[in-house]
Amino acid sequence: MPILTEAELRDRIRRPRRGMQVVVEPGTRFSPAARDFIAQWGLEIVEEQTEAAPPVADAPEWDKPISFPVQPVTLPEPKPEHMTQLDAKHFAPKNIPRIRFRGKMDSVHGLFQLVAARARTFQLPDLAGHLDTLAAYCREIVSAEYNDREVAEIQVAGLDAAALRHATHHTRETLGVPHLTPGPDDHEILHWLNYLRTQVREAELAALDAFAPPPDYTPTRIDLIRALNRLSSAVYYLELLFEAGKLSWRVHL
């Protein structure tokens, strides 16, 4: 049976949090120092399940494996180099606000996948899975914008849009931690999540530029604006979960 030492635990966890869940290989034993470390931080040790997890029955329709979010259509006339497809029937200049918004969503989608990859390197499978879900929601937003349809409701980590808004406004009530301002002593993954949140906020501003223009700034796609606001809340909620030690770490020898 594998024996896990305190040094190996510390190397994987980097910054322990009281009550943090740590997933280990079945049959793992712990050195005396590792047991003391576990007791000191109140770590919850969970043996890794070898059977495949059952599918989530209530996963939203948009939370599916990655695919191109829109179906390109070949329009009859040749497309000038400075233009792109606005929808199934029209070309548009590439630098109009609506196309700039799509470009920002491309960047945000890529960043979600990058941070998910970083989460996997830090043995944070729950966090990576939540980020995969939010990357899928980015594709849902782009598809809804392109096809001129309503954006579906966000759902992640068991919370809908209303619950996300409440949890991120009442952090002590919901997770027992204060509002976050990441600093130099925080784990790298928290900084990745915080940067991701800032980029989602920039995408929300790009959506406002595209769909709430001057002079009155009245949104024509309030569903898009709201979806991006809640997407930002969802990333912040993942930061809070991480800070509160509610995301499991997987430790392998």
C-alpha positions in Angstrom: 0.0 0.0 0.0 1.3 3.5 -0.8 2.4 5.6 2.1 1.9 9.4 1.9 4.3 11.6 3.7 3.7 15.1 5.1 6.2 16.5 2.5 4.2 15.0 -0.4 0.9 16.3 1.0 2.4 19.8 1.4 3.9 19.7 -2.1 0.5 18.8 -3.7 -1.7 21.1 -1.6 0.8 24.1 -1.5 -1.6 26.2 0.7 -3.7 24.1 3.1 -7.2 25.3 4.2 -9.0 24.1 7.2 -11.5 21.4 6.3 -10.2 21.0 2.7 -11.1 17.7 1.0 -8.2 15.7 -0.3 -8.7 12.7 -2.6 -6.2 9.9 -2.4 -5.7 6.5 -4.0 -7.6 3.6 -2.4 -5.6 2.0 0.4 -3.3 5.0 0.9 -1.6 5.0 4.4 -0.1 8.1 6.0 3.2 8.7 7.8 2.9 9.9 11.4 3.9 13.4 10.4 1.2 13.3 7.6 -1.4 12.2 10.1 -0.4 15.2 12.4 -0.7 17.5 9.4 -4.1 16.2 8.5 -5.3 16.6 12.1 -3.8 20.1 12.4 -5.8 21.3 9.3 -8.9 19.1 9.8 -8.4 17.8 6.3 -11.1 15.5 4.9 -9.5 12.4 3.3 -11.6 10.7 0.6 -10.5 7.6 -1.3 -10.7 8.0 -5.1 -13.6 6.1 -6.7 -12.5 3.6 -9.3 -15.9 3.3 -10.9 -17.0 5.9 -13.5 -19.2 8.6 -12.0 -22.9 8.4 -13.2 -24.0 11.0 -15.6 -25.5 14.2 -14.2 -29.2 13.9 -15.0 -30.1 17.5 -14.7 -27.1 19.0 -16.6 -28.3 21.9 -18.8 -28.7 21.2 -22.6 -25.8 23.5 -23.4 -23.3 21.8 -21.1 -21.9 19.3 -23.7 -18.5 18.4 -25.2 -16.8 21.2 -27.1 -18.1 21.9 -30.6 -18.1 25.0 -32.9 -20.8 27.2 -31.4 -22.3 28.4 -34.8 -22.9 26.8 -38.2 -21.2 28.9 -40.8 -23.2 29.4 -44.1 -21.6 30.2 -47.4 -23.3 33.4 -48.7 -23.6 33.7 -52.5 -21.4 36.8 -53.0 -17.7 36.7 -52.4 -16.6 37.9 -48.9 -14.2 40.9 -48.8 -11.1 40.3 -46.6 -12.1 43.1 -44.2 -15.6 41.6 -43.5 -16.9 38.5 -41.8 -20.2 36.7 -41.4 -22.6 38.5 -39.2 -25.3 35.9 -39.4 -26.6 33.3 -42.0 -27.6 36.1 -44.4 -25.2 39.1 -43.9 -21.6 40.1 -43.9 -20.3 42.9 -41.7 -17.0 44.7 -41.1 -14.7 42.9 -38.7 -14.3 46.0 -36.5 -17.9 46.7 -35.7 -18.8 46.4 -31.9 -20.8 43.2 -32.4 -17.8 41.4 -34.0 -15.4 42.8 -31.4 -17.7 41.3 -28.8 -17.4 37.9 -30.5 -13.6 38.3 -30.5 -13.6 39.0 -26.8 -15.8 35.9 -26.2 -13.3 33.8 -28.2 -10.5 35.1 -25.9 -12.6 34.4 -22.7 -13.5 30.9 -23.9 -9.8 30.1 -24.5 -8.9 31.5 -21.1 -11.5 29.3 -19.4 -9.9 26.3 -21.0 -6.4 27.4 -20.1 -7.4 27.9 -16.4 -9.1 24.5 -16.4 -5.8 23.0 -17.7 -3.9 24.7 -14.9 -6.5 23.4 -12.4 -5.8 19.9 -13.6 -2.0 20.3 -13.2 -2.7 21.3 -9.6 -4.9 18.1 -9.1 -8.1 20.1 -8.7 -10.6 18.0 -10.7 -13.7 19.6 -9.3 -12.6 23.1 -10.2 -11.5 21.9 -13.7 -14.9 20.4 -14.3 -16.7 23.6 -13.2 -14.5 25.6 -15.6 -15.3 23.2 -18.4 -19.0 23.9 -17.7 -18.5 27.6 -17.9 -16.5 27.3 -21.1 -19.5 25.5 -22.5 -21.6 28.4 -21.3 -19.4 30.8 -23.3 -20.2 28.8 -26.4 -23.9 29.0 -25.5 -23.6 32.8 -25.3 -21.9 33.0 -28.7 -24.4 30.7 -30.3 -27.4 32.7 -28.9 -25.9 36.0 -30.1 -25.2 34.7 -33.6 -28.6 33.1 -34.0 -30.5 36.0 -32.4 -32.1 33.9 -29.7 -32.4 34.1 -26.0 -29.4 32.9 -23.9 -30.1 29.9 -21.8 -29.9 30.2 -18.0 -26.5 29.6 -16.4 -26.0 26.7 -14.0 -22.8 25.6 -12.3 -21.8 23.9 -9.1 -25.4 23.2 -8.3 -26.4 26.9 -8.4 -28.6 28.8 -10.9 -28.3 32.5 -11.7 -30.2 33.7 -8.7 -28.3 31.5 -6.3 -25.0 32.6 -7.8 -25.9 36.3 -7.3 -26.9 35.7 -3.7 -23.9 33.6 -2.9 -21.4 36.2 -4.3 -23.1 39.1 -2.5 -23.3 37.3 0.9 -20.1 35.4 1.0 -19.9 34.9 4.8 -23.5 33.7 5.0 -23.0 31.2 2.1 -19.4 30.0 2.5 -18.0 31.6 5.7 -15.4 33.7 4.0 -15.1 37.4 3.4 -15.0 39.1 -0.1 -11.7 38.3 -1.8 -8.8 40.5 -2.9 -6.1 38.1 -4.0 -2.6 39.0 -2.7 1.0 37.9 -3.0 0.6 35.0 -0.5 -2.3 33.4 -2.4 -2.1 30.3 -4.5 -1.4 30.7 -8.2 -4.8 29.1 -9.1 -6.6 31.9 -7.2 -4.8 34.5 -9.3 -5.7 32.7 -12.5 -9.4 32.6 -11.4 -9.3 36.3 -10.5 -7.7 37.2 -13.9 -10.4 35.1 -15.6 -13.1 37.0 -13.7 -11.7 40.4 -14.9 -11.7 39.2 -18.5 -15.4 38.1 -18.2 -16.1 41.6 -16.9 -14.4 43.1 -20.0 -16.6 40.8 -22.2 -19.6 42.3 -20.5 -18.4 45.8 -21.3 -17.9 44.7 -25.0 -21.4 43.4 -25.0 -22.7 46.8 -23.7 -20.7 48.5 -26.5 -22.4 46.3 -29.0 -25.9 46.1 -27.6 -26.3 49.2 -25.5 -25.0 52.0 -27.8 -25.2 55.8 -27.3 -26.9 58.1 -27.0 -29.3 56.5 -24.5 -27.3 53.3 -23.8 -30.5 51.2 -23.5 -29.6 47.5 -23.9 -31.2 45.7 -26.9 -30.0 42.3 -25.7 -30.5 42.4 -21.9 -30.3 38.6 -21.9 -26.7 38.7 -23.1 -25.7 41.4 -20.6 -27.3 39.5 -17.8 -25.7 36.2 -18.9 -22.2 37.7 -18.8 -22.8 39.4 -15.4 -23.8 36.0 -14.0 -20.8 34.3 -15.7 -18.6 36.8 -13.8 -20.4 35.9 -10.6 -19.9 32.2 -11.4 -16.1 32.7 -11.7 -16.1 34.6 -8.4 -18.0 31.9 -6.8 -15.3 29.4 -7.8 -12.8 31.7 -6.2 -14.8 31.7 -3.0 -15.1 27.9 -3.1 -11.4 27.6 -3.5 -10.7 30.0 -0.7 -13.1 28.2 1.6 -11.5 24.8 0.9 -14.6 23.4 -0.7 -12.9 22.1 -3.8 -11.3 18.7 -3.5 -7.6 18.1 -4.2 -6.5 14.8 -5.7 -3.2 13.5 -4.4 -1.3 10.7 -6.2 2.0 9.2 -5.3 
